[in-house]
Amino acid sequence: MKTKKKRCLFCGRWYKPDPRTAQFQKACAKKSCRKERERQKNQKWAAKYPDYQSYRGVKIRQWAAKTQYWKRYRAANAEYVRRDNKRRVLARKRLKVSAKQTAIRKITVDKLNSIRKNEPDLSAKQTAMNRRLNELIDVLIWKEVSAKQPNIALSSGSVP
């Protein structure tokens, strides 16, 4: 049976499909087209079975615990142990830094709010200046609350 040429869905070029899979084949033999087809197929499968990854992870962890896989693997691979320990130390440091930055951000916001609360009664001429100061404080509070990584120099307590 002679197969007709088909147009690749990804690069748009004409190709001659494999006769065994011609009715299903959607991509030409180019590596980039095959990779894209595989990616789309995997994405479609993952959407169809969304709970599979978590289920698979649980099954693998149960198997590893039952067979003591990681204990044996770590005993046989000293280089892996060294890299993994280094990775764990860095992860702990990142958590500590993140916690400190969160505390610093809270202190900064509290300090800026205290400036607003402690302002004296102003005369009529100072009302415009007071509004500008309040807008500036609002912007600084918004910046500190919404930023993922606060500006340490600004939040070091140098704000009056």
Protein Blocks (a to p, Z undefined) as FASTA:
>chain_A
ZZdddddfklopacdddfklmmmpmbdfbfklmmmmmmmmmmmmmmmmmmlmmmmmmmmm
mmmmmnommmmmmmmmmmlmmmmmmmmmmmmmmmmmmmmmmmmmmmmmmmmmmmmmmpcc
ddfklmmmmmmmmmmmmmmmmmmmmpmbdcfklmnopaZZ
